[in-house]
């Protein structure tokens, strides 16, 4: 029997758990869905989770890109939470991409496919209803 990947857990090392917990709570627009020891987890989709964990030596490294619908509305919500972003890039395939640095300087990025620009927005990390 061949094994199959069923879930994604993406870990983000942070230097200051309290400061990062506040930032990621504002970033996702809600507190973590779960806490397991020192890991704070947000459910991003039915089988996708992002977690932060204290690990100062590894903080600031890495990159995460989240596909989104309603990029402009999402960036407006982040701005209201005083979360800055880099300029939006538009790729030749129509994808709009923007980086949002977290407190440790990691590039948390959003990518919006061209057909998603006209779809209704959802908050970052909001789980779609089935």
Secondary structure by P-SEA (a helix, b strand, c coil): cbbbbcbbbbbbbbccaaaaaaaaaaaaccccccccccbbbbbccccbbbbbbbbccccccbbbbbbbcaaaaaaaaaaaacccccccccccccbbbbbbbccccccbbbbbcccccccccccccccccc
